[in-house]
Amino acid sequence: MTGSAASRSCSPSPSKGPGSAHALLADGTTVRIRPAAAADHDAVLRLYEGMSPEHQRLRFFAVSHRSAEQAAARVSGRRVPGGAATTRAEGNGYLALLAEHEGHLVGIAEYETAHIEPGDTEPVTADIALAVDDHWHHRGIGTLLLEHLVSAARVAGITAFTADALTENHAVLRVFADLGLRTTRRFEGPEVRCVVHLTETDTYLTSTENRGRTADVASLRPLLRPESVVVIGAGRKPGSVGRAVLRNLCTGGFTGRLFAVNPHAATVFGVHTHPDVASLPQVPELAVLAVPAAQVPTIAEECGKLGVASIVAVSAGLGPAQARALLDTCRTHGMRLVGPNCLGLANTEADVRMDATFAAAHPRPGTAGVAVQSGGVGIAVLSGLARLDLGVSSFVSLGDKYDVSGNDLLQWWECDGRTDLAILHLESFGNPRAFARTARRVNRRMPVLTVDAGRTEAGRAAAASHTSAAATPTMTRQALFTQAGIIATRSVAELLETAAFLHSQPLPAGSRVAVVTNAGGAGVLTADACVEAGLSLPPLGADLVDDVLAVLPHGATATNPVDATAAVSEEELRACVRLLSASGRVDAILVALVPTAVASATGDMLVRSLTHAPDRRRERPVAAVLLDQDLPVKLLPAEEGTVPAYTDPQAAARALAHAAKRARWLSRPPGTADDPEGIEQARGRAVVEGFLDRHPEGGWLNPRECGELLDAYGIPQIPWAWAESEDDAVLAAERLRGASGLVVLKAHWPGLLHKSQEHALHLDLRGDSQVRAAYRDFEVRFGHLMTGVTVQPLAPRGVELFAGVVQDEIFGPLVLFGHGGTATEVLADHAARLAPLTDHDVHDLITSPRCAPLLFGGDGGGPVDLEGVEQLLLRLSRLACDLPQLAEADLNPVLARPDRVTALDVRVRLLPRQAQDPYLRQLRQLR
């Protein structure tokens, strides 16, 4: 298959080309993707000449040595003997990407645009060519190369690929068809011309995800289901980490072959040891490294050369050079890496039974997948799950997380056929947007829980604008968790409480709760806890009250909480719970019990009334609050499953609230991210590029540049004019005065952020004399700084809002929304979501702040233009996604009225950043 350069289009503007990256093939093999260089000529020529005659014919439409020479020359930029020189200057519309495995070239993909005269407005297209080593077919190399080529082409402004192929070349036509991008074909005799449109769609992202999941799971199999393990550094002394790992593998009943490396002992725990890696009798699939930090890179290199497929580095204390050497070795030899500085990993499946940790106790078998960065948190989670008799399917201590991450483990648990609950403790995120997309998908199949560590950046720079002031690391993480449907708890204890509820109970259909108690005080505490957790206690209705009172002892009340009195028996309590559950008036039931000597039934009998109810799974979820319980949470055995019991009413209410929130998230269909109409992306990009050409270090746009950028994205602004003299200000005021006859003057100079704090604005100006006086006042006070003023009509009354964007270097663009005006930072009434926003995200942004009732007419003034608010947020989202150079944008205030939504003041800061593709398939790199 080859591109024929038949498509006539302009060359894209020069840009920084893609760098080197490692990625996984469909079978889990690691390859390196990198741009071609002049020195690659001979390797490229060998690849082409090594192809079979049939594959050469499909690639070049003929079997020709000269065709191979010309293709290699084009990649390397060399002169073909007897032909013209070829050029490969960066930015000239040509790019070739190579795929290498352990230094051997196994595939190449390239695009080239045809140059036309400047000013031509035709879409930029490029012809592409693709070739794969004959021995590497059907492993996904061509598709992976195309994905990377697509990503680079988008950055370069290319909108479509064109390629010619023989109609019999079914393999390459299938690659195009399965890519996930819209592809059209035109048949011309024995050839077919394919046009691949590069617009990113959800179909393409889903296709890429599916391919990535297949490759990821395949690469993790030797790590989590190894058939052989070696412990390197299995010491003889008690307290040795390597010795502890080997002990756990032995006593845990590992089903595969087990080896140990120790040059100073013949056996450790009955396992014959070997003096070094090279002397092992067979190549193990997994190596556990428990050696001093300085030895880790060298030992890893020995493992790679031997053919080891995966490594767990429990060693701690690696310096930057050692860290990079370790990861480079793993990438070069295609080894997946857990750690370093970790507790190890475990898989409790019966046919594996691998405990390669140095924890004091073996993980209990179960169905919870656990991945943690902190070994201490991991031990606490494992211990808690064991107490609950939940157990784990697999456990991975990620440690410093050089390679294997939470995203990898989510995909493993999604496919392992055993895990039904995912538990994560992540202190950092390598690729949050890809993680969020994976978590969102996995969450549809199983709950995903995390402990939000709540850490903030030490020494975070002072906020430069309202947007930066509002955006915190905590807010950013919470936005990620909310959009992905992840249940974020504040502690390990809360995580375990919630896990117990989700494991044992069906999800509630809503947040209505009935509280039943045998002691009024316990019922009050539980009711308070429910309301504080965001749940509601609705009245039960007269008919249900009568039915409930009929089955309870004399003196009971049924106003919710239901006070069944201390005299309630097991049968009476069971009947009450059944009535409430079957009524449809509530979505869940919390039963708060205290031991008494009054009832004919003992406390244990009261508990049985909950756990022995028949057909519980077809009824509402039920949980108990047992104030005298010895443990914070227990799972009480029942005839069908278990029932969670909590010591603290707040713990029970929190767990139930998390379950109700998950039910709401699952009930909503996935959101859609439709693009607003009238976006002029090229115009916006021109504003940004023009500013950065003049200010390479970045900075704040002036009012005219801000206005042009917002106009390009259809974000409405109040009419305004720029004036650099007193007379210009007067003329602008005459032109802009509205019905009120009043105008506003705002001084401007580079770096001015908060005009009200600097007293750099004058309001309610009437007539020329007041305008002149205001301008002169600015000149007197700011003359050495001021570059001009903006003149605006006095805005009418309305709801003052705040909208903004801040680019997080890790998480990408974050859109914020909430109460605006001068008090926006004081009130801190903001919500945030990561871009790109879906319709659900926009709805949540509008309804989450405390000021939301004002938008819906809560002040008696009628609703504002809600569609205008939605459009404003969607357009801000698109602006932030299109322009990675947008460091922050601050629209404050935004005036919302019933007839329109208008930005009154705008600040935008740019930085010289390159676009990053968060969904490109590539393995992590050390920053």
N, C-alpha and C positions, 0 to 999 in steps of 0.2 A: 504494500500500500504506500502510496506517495502523494504528497501535495504537488500540484502542477503549477502554482503561481499564476493561475488564471484569474484569480480574484484581484480586482484593482482597488487598492485602498491606501490611505496615508499611513506613514510610519508613526508609531506612537511616540510621545515625548519621552526623552531619556529619563530613566528611573533606575534606582538601585535594583540590581537583579537579585534573584533568589540565592540564598546561601545553601550550604550543605545540610542535609538532614538524613536521619535514619528512619526507616519505616518497615512495617511488617507485611510480608506476602501472605497469601491465603493459607499456606501451610504453617505459618508462624516463623518462617525464615526472615532474618533481618537483612535488609539491603540498604545501601547508602545511595541517596539521590543527590546529585550535585551538578552544577553547570559544567559544560564541556570546556576544555582549554586547548590551546594549540598543541600541547604535549600529548594529547589524547589521539592524535592522528593514527598512529600505528595500531593502537588498540581498537579503534573504530574500524579500521580497514580489516583487521583480523576477524572482527565480529561479522562483517559483511561477507568476507571471503569464506568464512567457516559455515555459512548457511548452505543448506542443500540447494541443488539447482532448482527444485520446485519452489522453495521459499524465496530464492533470489528472483525467480520469475514473478511471484506474487508481489514482491517488494518493488522491483524495478520495471515490471511488465516485460522483462526480457532477462536472459542469462548473459550478463556482460561484466567482464572484469573492469572495464572502463567506468561503468555505472557505479561500482563499489568505490573506485578511486575518487570519482567526482563527489560522491556522498561524503566520504571521509575528509576530503579537502574542504567541503563546505563547513563541516563541523569544526575543523581545526583552523580554518582561515588560510590554508596553504594554497599555493598556485598549482593547478593541475598542469602537468607537462603538455605543452602545446595549446594551453587554454589561458583564459584570463584569470587574473588574481581574484580571489574571493575575500570579502571583508567580513569581520565579525566584531566590529566596534560595538561596545555596549550601547544600547539605545537605538541601534539602527534598524530595529524591527526584526531581529533574528535572535532566537534562543534555542539552545540544545541542552537537554538534560540527560544525564547518564545514570544508569542503575548499576551498582557494583556490589559484588559479594566477595568479601575478603580480598579485595583488590582486583578481582576479575570482572571485566565488563560483561554484563549480561543483558543489557537493553539500552535503547536510546530513543528519545522522542524529541522532535524539534518543530518549531514554527517559524514562519518567515512571512513578513508583510511586504507587499509591493509598494514602492514609494510613488507618490503622486505629488502634484504641485501643492504648495501651502494654500490654505483657504478652502480646499475641497471639503465639503461637509458630509461626504458619504461615511457610513459606519465603518469602523476599522475591523477588517477581517484578516485572517492569516491562514496560509496553507500549512498543513502539518504532515509529518512523516513519522513512522513508528517502525521499529525493528527490535526483535527479541532473539537472543541466542537460541538455537535449535534445541538445546538440552534443557532450556528453562521455560518451555511453553506450558500453558495451562496452570500457572502458579500465580497469575495475577500481576505480572510485571508490567505488561502493557497498560492495563487499567490504572495501576498506581502511578506510572509515569504520566499518563494523561491527566490524572487528577492534579498532579503538581504543575503540569504545563498549563492547565486551566487556571489555577490560582495565580500563577505568574502573569498570564495573559490578561486577566482582569485588572491587575494592578497597572499594567501597561496601557489600559484603555481599549483592549481588543474585545470585540463584542461577539465574534463568531469564528469558528474554525471551519475550513473547507478541506476536503481530501478526496482524491480520486482513488478508486480501488477496482480491481477486477471483480465482476459479479460472482465469480466462483470463490472469492476470498471470504468464505463464510465466517472465519474466525475473527477477522478484524471488523467485519460488519456487525458481528454480535457484540464485540467490545464497545462499539459506538452505541448500539441499541441499549445495552445494559448499563451504560454510564449513568443514566438518570437525567440527562439533559435533553431538551427537545431537539430532535434530529430529523432532518428532511433528506430525501433521496431523489435523485433524478437519474434515470437509466439512459445510457447512450451506447447502444450496441453492447459490446462485451464489458463496458466499464460502467461504473456508477459513481456519481458525484454526491458526496455527503456534506451536508452543512450542519454543524453542531453549534447551537446557540448557547452562549456561555452565561446567560442570565441565571443567577442562583435561585433555585426553587426548593420548596420543601421536599419535592420528589427526589431531587439530586442529593440533598442532605441525608434523606432517609436511605437512599441507595449507598451513599458513602458510609453511613453508620453501619449498615448491614455488613458491608465488606470489612469494615474495621473490626466489628465484633467477631466475625469468623476468624480473622487473623489473630486478634488479641487472645481469644480463648485457646486457639491452637498453640500459641506461644507460651501460655501459662500451664499447659498440661504437664510438662516435665517439672514444673515448680510445685504444683499442688497435687499431682497424681504421679509422682516419680516411681519408677520400678526399681531404682537403686539410688542410694544416698551415701555420700562420704562426709564425715566430720573431720575437718582439717584443724588440728590444734586440740585434739581430745587429750587433755592433760591427765596426769595421775593424781594430782593433789586435790583433796576435797575443796570445794569452792571454785574450782576451775569452771569457766563458762562452757568450754568445749566438752568437758567431762559431763556436765549437767545435761547438755544437749544429747550426747550419746546415751546417757542413762535413760532419758525420757524416750528416746527412740527404741531402746531395748525393752524397757518395761511397758511401753505403750503398745507393744505388739505390732511394730511395723511389718507389713507383709512382704516388702521387697528385700533386695540384697542390701546389706549394710557394711560399710567399710570405714576405716579410721586411719588417719595419718598422724603418726607420732614417732619421730626418730629415736626416742629415748625409752620406749616401752614395747614389749612384745605383744601384750594384750591390754585392753582397757574394757572392763565390764564383760569379759569373755569374748570381745571382738578382736580378731587378729589385726594388728596395726601394720602399717607400711611406712617406710622411712620418708617417702616423698610422693608427690602426685604422680610423677612419671612411672612409679613402680606399682601402681594399682593394677590388679589383674584384669579389670575391664573398665570401660569408660562409664562412670556414674552419670545419671541424668541430673542430679542435684548435688551441689557442694555447699556445705555449711562452713563458713570461714570464721573461726574463733581464734585468730592469731593477733599479735600486736599490730597496731595501725600501720606501722612502717612496712610490714610484710604483706599487707593486703593486696596492693597492686601487683606485686611479683607473683604471689600465689594465684591471683585471678588470671594472670597471663599464662601460667602453667596449665590452669584448668581449661582455658580457651584453646590452647594448642592441642590439648588432649582430646577435646571435643565435648566437654561438659556443656550441657544445655542451659543450666540455670544456677544462680548463686544466691545464697542468703548470707549476707555479711553482718554478723552480730557485733563485730568489732566496732569500737567507738574511737573518737579522737583523730579522725583523718583530717589533715590539712588540705587547703585548696588544691595544691599540686597533686597530692595523693588521691583526692576525690576525682579530679579530672582524669588522672591516669586510670583509675578503676573503671569509670564509666566509659572511657575511650576503649579500653580493653573489652568490656562487655559488648559494646556496639560492634567493634571489629569482628569479634568471634560469634556474634549473634546470641549472646547469653542474656536472658532476663535476670534482673537484679532486684532483690528485696534488701532494703537497708541502705547504707550501713547504720550502726548504732541502733539496733533493734533487738527485740525479744525473741524473734524467730517466727515460725509459722507452724500450723497444724491442720490436718485434715482428718476428721473422725469417721469418714466413710468406712464401712466394714471391710471393703476390699483394699483399703489403704492403711488406715490406722497409723497415721504418721504424726508424731509429736516432736517436731524439730524446734522446740523452744527450751529455754532454761527456766521456765516457770516451776514453782514448787509442786504444783499438782497438774495432772493431765486434764485437758479440756473435756468436759462432759459431752458425749455425742448428742446432737440435736439438729435443729433446723435453722438456727440463726447464723448468718454470715457476719463476721466481725472483722473490721479493719481499723487499726488505730495507729496514730503516730507516736503516742506516748506509751512506753512499756508499762508504766505504772497504771495508767488508765486501762490498759488492756487487761492487766491482772485483776483490777477491780471489776471490770465488766464480766470477765470469765467467772470470777467468784460469785458475782450476783446472779448470773444466768444459771450457774450450778445450783445455787440455793433455791431458785425458782423451778428447778428441774426442767429448764428449757434446753440448755446445752447449745452447742454450735455445730454447724456443718463444716465450716472452715474458719480458721483464725489466721490473720496476717498482721504482724507488727511491722508497720511501714518504716518506722525510724526516720532517717533523714530523707527518705523518699527520692533517691536519685533517679529511679526508673519506675518500678511498679507503683501504681497510685490507687486511690479510691475509685477512680473511673475504671481501671482495669478490673478491680474486684467486683464492682457492680455488674459488669458484663459477664464475669465468670459465674456469679451467683444466678444471674438471669438464665443461664444455660445449663447449670449443673444438675437440674432435675431434683434437687433436694432442698435448697434454701427457700424459706418462705418469709424471712424477716432479715433485712439488711441493717446493720448497725455500723456507723462510721464515727470516728473521732479524728478530724482533720484540722491541723493547725495552720495549714497553708494550702493554696490551690495553684497548680501549675497551669491549668487551662480551664478556668471556671465556666466559660460558655459551653465548651464541649462537655464538661462534667454535668452542667445543668440539663443539657439535652439528653444525655444518657440517663440521668437520675429521673427525669420526667417520664421517660419511656419505661424504665424499670419499676417506677412507682405505680404504674398501672397494674403490675403483676404482684407486687409485694410492698409492704410498708418500708420506707427508708427512714431511719432515725439517726440523729446525730447529736452530739454534745457541742453546743456553740460555746467555744472557749471564751469568747468575749474579749479577746486581746485587742489592744489598740497599738498603732505604730508609735514606738517610743521616739520622741523628738520629731513628731510630725510637724511639717512647716506650718506657720501661721496661715490661717485661711485668707485667701486673696479676694474672695467675693462671698456673697450670700450663699451661692451654690456650694463652694468649697467648705464654707462654715457648716452647712447642713449635712454634707456628705461625710460620713464617718466609716471606718472599717466595719464597725458593727452593723450600721445601716446597710452597707453594701452586701455583707454576708447574709443578712436577714432577707434582703431582696432576692438573692440567689435561692435561698431555701424556700421562700414563699412561692416563687414562680415555678420551682421544680417540684413542689409538693412535699418537700422533705420536712419531717417533724423535727424541729430544733428544740432541744431541751436545754435547761440551764445547768444541769449537773448530771453526774452518773446516776445518782439516786433517782432523779426524775426520769431519766432514760429507762431505767429498769422498771419503774412503776408503770410507765407507758407501754413498755414491751410486754409486761404481764397482762395488761388489759387487751392489747391488740392480739396477743397469742390466744387468749382464752375466750374472747367475746366477739359477737358479730358487731359490725359498725352500727352506731345509732343512725336513725334516719334524719335526726335533727338534734337540736340542743335543748329540748324540753325534758326536764328531769322531775321525777317524783322521789321525794325523800321519805323513807319509812324508818321509824325509830321506836325503841322501847323506853327511851328516856328523853324528855323534852329538851334538855340542855344539849345533848348530843345531836338532836335534830336541828337545833338552831345553828350550831357550829357547822354542820354539814351544809345547811341551806346557805349560810354566809359564804362558805368556800365555793359553792356552785356559782353564785352570782358573781363573785370576784373573778372566777375563771371564765366568765363570759357565757355561762349557761343560764337558763331561765327555769323558774318553778311556777308553771301555770296553775290557775285554779282548776280543780278536778271536775267541776260541774255537779249540779244537784243530784242527778241520777246516779253518777259514779260514787259520790259521797255516801248516798244511802246504801248502795251495794257494799261498799267497803266497811261502813259502820256495822252492817248486819253480820259480818264475819269476825268482828273484833270484840274484845271484852267491853263491858260497860265502862263508860268514862273515856273511851277513846275519842280522838278528834281526827278529822280528815280534811283539813284545809290546805295541806301541802306546805310544810311537812305533815305527814300522817303520824300522829302520836298513838301508837298501838298500846301504850301503857306497859308498866313493868309486869303486868299479869298475863301478857300475851303468851299463848302456847305455840308449840311448833306448828300444829295444824292450822291455827288461826293466822299465823304469820305467812305460812305458805299460801293460804287462800287469798290473803290480801295482796301479796306480790303477783299472784296469777291474775287477779282482777285488774290490777293496774297495768300489767303487761299486755293483757288482751284488749284493753279499752281503746287503744289508739289515741288516747289523750296525751300520752307522754312517749318519749323516745328512749328513755333509759331509767333505771331504778337504782338508787343508792340506799342501802339498808344500813343504818347506824345502830349498833347494838352494844350494850354494856351488860356485864354479868350482874344478876340480882338474885336474891334469895326468895323473891316473892312468887315468881312464876312457877307453875307446876313443871315446866320444862327447864332443863339445865341450859347453860350457855351453848354447849356443844349441840344440843338438840335444836336450838334456835338457828345455829349455823346450818344444820342439816336441812332446815326448811328452805334454805336458799339453794343448796347444792344438790338436793335430791328431787328438784322439781322436774317432772317429765317434759319431754319435747322442748327443752330450754332453747335449742338452737333455732326454733321457729318463732321465738318470742323476742322481747326487747333485751338488750344487754343489761346484766345485773352485776353489781359489785357491792362488797360489804365494807363497812368501816367498823373495825373492832378496836375500840380505844385501849383495850388492855392487851393487845397482841404483842408478842415479844419481838417480832421482826417488823421492819417498816412495810413490807409487802410479802404476801404469801399467795400461792395458788392452792386453793382448797379443792380436794378431789371431789368429783361429782359423778353421777351415773353416766353422763355424757360430757366429757371434757373436764374443765376446771372453772372455778370462779375466783377472781382476784379479791383479796381482802387486804385492807390498808389500815395502818394504825392512825394515820393523820387524815382528817377529812379533806384537807387541802390537796394532799397527794392523790386521793381518789378523784377529786373534782378536776385536777389538772390532767390526769390520765384520760378521763372521760372527755374533757374539752379537746385534747389532742385527737382523740378518735373521731369526735364530731367534725373537727376541722378537716380531717382526712376524708371523711364521707362527703363533705361539701366539695372538696377538690376533685374527688373522683366523679361526682355527679355532673360536673361541668365538662362539656366536650372540649377538646384541645382548642386553644384560641387560634385565631387567624391574624396574620400580619399583612393586611392589604396596604398597598402604597397609596398615599394621597395623590390626587390629580394635580397637574400643573407644576410639578417639580422641574426645575431647570438645573439639573446637576452640573452640567458643564459650566454654567454661569457661576454657580457657587464655587466650583473648583477653581475657576479663574480668579475670583476674589482672593481665595486662600493662597494660591500660588503667587499671585501678584504681590500680596503683602509679604510673604516669606522671601520673595526675591529681594525686596527692599529691606527686610528685617530678618536675616537668616537665623538669628537667635530666637525669633518669635516675639510675642508681645501682645498688647491690647489693641484691637482695631479702633479706629476713630469712628465717630457717629455715622459718617457717610458710608464707610465700609460695612459697618454693622447693618445699616439700613439696606444696602444692596444685597448682603448675604441673606437677610430675612426675606427680602422680596423674591430672591431666587427660589426660596422654599415656601412661598405663599403664606408666610406668617404675618398676620395683619398688625400694622403699627398705626399709632395716631399720626395724623399729618404733622410734618415737621419741616423745618428749613435750617440750613447752616448759614451762619453769619460771622464774618470776620471783622466787621466794623460796626460802629454805632448806627450809621445810616442803613446798612444792610439789615440790621436787626429791626429797625423801624419799618422798612419796606416789607420784610417777612411778616411782621406782626399784623400789618394792615391786610395782608393777603390771607392770613390764617385765622383771624378772629372769627369765632363762631357766634352762635346766637347770644352768648353771654357777653361778648365783646371783650373778654379777658384772655390774656395770653400768659405763658410761662417762659422764663429764660433760664437756661441751664448752662453754666460755664463748663468748658472742657479743656483738659490738658492731658498729655500722655501719662498714664498711671493713676488718674483720678478714678476712684471706685465708688465711694460713698458720698454722694453730693450733699445729702442732708447733714452729715457730720461735719463737712467742710464749709457748710453754709454757702454752697456754690449754686444755689437756685433761688429765684424770685418768683413768687406766685401771685395770681390775681392782679396782673398788670393791666391797667386801663389807660388808653390814650398814648400818644407818642411820647409825651413828657415822662411818663412813668417808665416806659421802655428805655428811653435814653438814660434816665437816672439809674436804672438797674444795671445797664451795660457799663456805665461809668464806675459804678460801685465795684463791679467785677474787675475792671481795669486797675482801679486803685489797689485792690487787695491781691489780685492774682496776675497782674500785668506781666510779671517776669516768667509766668508759667503758661498762662492761658493762650491757646491757639485759636479759639473761637467759641461761639455759643450755639446751642440749638434753641430754636423758637418753636413753641407748640401752642395750640389753643388750650385753654383750661379744660381739662377733662370733666365730663359730667359725673354725677355720683354713680357709684356701683360697688360691687364687691371687689376688694383689692386682693389679688392672688399673686402667687410666686411660682414661676416655672423655670427650670434650669437643667443644664447638663454638665456633668463633670466626667472626664475620661480617667478611669483608674487604669494604671499601667498593667495590672494583672486581670482585672475583671472586665475591662472595656468600658463603654459609655453607660453611665447611670443617669436616668431621668428622674428629676425631683419635682414635686408639686405640693402646694399647700398654701397656707395663709401668707399674704404678702404685705407690702408696706414697710415702713421704717422699723416696725417691731418684729419683723419676720424671724430674726435670730433669737430675740428674747422669748418669743412664744414657742419657737421650735415645733411648729405644727406642720410637719412635713411627712410625706410618704415618698418612697423611692422604688423604682423598678429598673432592671437592667434592660437595655435596648438590644435588639429591636423589640418594640412593644407590640403585643397582640391586643385584640379588642378586650380580652379579659384584663390584661394589665392596665389598660387605660381606665376601665371601669373601676378597678381596685384603687388606682391613683386618685380618682375623683372622689370616691366614697370613703377612703381611709382617714383623711385628716379630720381633726375635730371641727373644722370650719365647714365640713361638707353640708350640713343642713342649710347653710346660707345659700348654697348653690341651687338648692331645690325649693327655695322659697320659705325657709324656716323662719325668716325674720318678718314674714307677712308681705314681702314685696314681690312675690312671684318668682318662679325659677329663672335662672340666667340662661343664656344661650349655651346649653349643654353640648350641642353638636359642635359649636365653635370651640369649646374647651377641649373636646375630644380631638378635633382637627389640629389644634395647637400642639397637643402632646404628641400626636402621630407625626407631625411635621418636624418637631424637635428631635424625635427619635430617628427619623430618616436623615436629618441633617447630621446628627452625631455619628450614625453608621456610615454615611457616605464620606465623611471628612475626618479621618483619624487625627488630623492636625488640630482639631477643635479640642483644646485642653479644658475649657469651661465656657459656658454660656449662661448668662444671668438675666432673666427677664423679670424685673421687679420695679414697680408693680405691673401686673397684668390686670386690666380693668374688665370685669365680667358684668354685662348688663343683659337684660332680656333680649335685646336686638342684636348684640354683637359682643365679641371678645377682642380686646385691643391691647397690645403691648405699649406701655407708656415709656419705659426706660429699658435700655438694652446694653449689656456689656458682653464682649466676646474676646477671649484670649486664645491665641494660636501658638503651637509649638511645632518645630520641624520633625514630625513623626512619620514613619512609614506605615502603610496599611499592613495589618497582620490577619491572616486567615485562621480563625479559631477552629475551624472544622477540617482543616487539612490533615490528612493522615500522616502523622510523624511522631516518633518517639521523643520523649522529653530530653531537653538539653540543660546542662547546668548554666545558670545565669551568672 
